[in-house]
């Protein structure tokens, strides 16, 4: 039987640390994106300017280790951040 090193990428420990780094706004953005809505709808729902949503989106990718929103949503679902 092998045990997982908790410090390897993708470990549960890292997932929890990354999840705790997400803000409520980050999670809301992921939930909105999961419905298929884009930046315009996201900005309207969160009462933000589209350019600011773009900045937040890039930070969200960094927090999750994603390259795009589809990947970010997929990672968030797999990690139990959103349903």
N, C-alpha and C positions, 0 to 999 in steps of 0.2 A: 504494500500500500504506500502510495506517495502522498505527501502532504504539500499543500500549496504554501509557497513562501508569501507571507502577507505584504511583502514589499515589492513584489513583481508587478509590472503593469497589468492592469485589469483585475487585480485582487479585490476582494470585498472591502478591505480596509481603504484602499484608494478610492473605490466607488463612493463610500460613505463620506470620505473627506471631500471629494469633489462635489457631492450632492450638498453638503453643508455649505459649500462655497457659493452655491446658487442662491440668488435672491428670489423673493416672491415674484418679482417682475420677470426674472429669467424663466421661472416655471410657467408663468402666464404666457410668455412668448412661445414656449414649447407647446403648450396646450393649444394655442391659437394656430400655430403652424401645423399641428397634427390634424386639424380640421381641413387643411388645404388652403387656408387663407394666406395671402401674401403680406408684404410690407405695408401697403396702404391700409388694409383692413386691421392689421396689427397696430399700426399707429393710431387709427381711429378708436379702436377698442381700449387702448391704454392711455388715450388722451396725450399722445406724444407727436412730435414732428417726425416725418419719415426719415430725415437724415439722422436723427438721434436713434431711431430704431435700427438703422444700419450700423451705427457705432456699437450699440448694445448687442446686436447679432454677432458681430465679430468677437466681442468679449466672451459671449456665450460659447462660441466655437472653441475658443481657447480653454475655457473652463472644462468643457466636455472632451476636448481632444478631437473635435470634428472638423471636417473640411467644408461642410455645407449644411443647410438646414435639414435636408432629408436625413443625412447621417446623424445630426444632432438629435432629431426626434427619435430615430431608431435606437440610438444609445440611451436616451432618456427612458424609453419604454423598456428596454432590456434591463436597465438598472433600477427599474421600479420608481422612477421619479415622476413619471406621468403614466396614465393608462391608455 
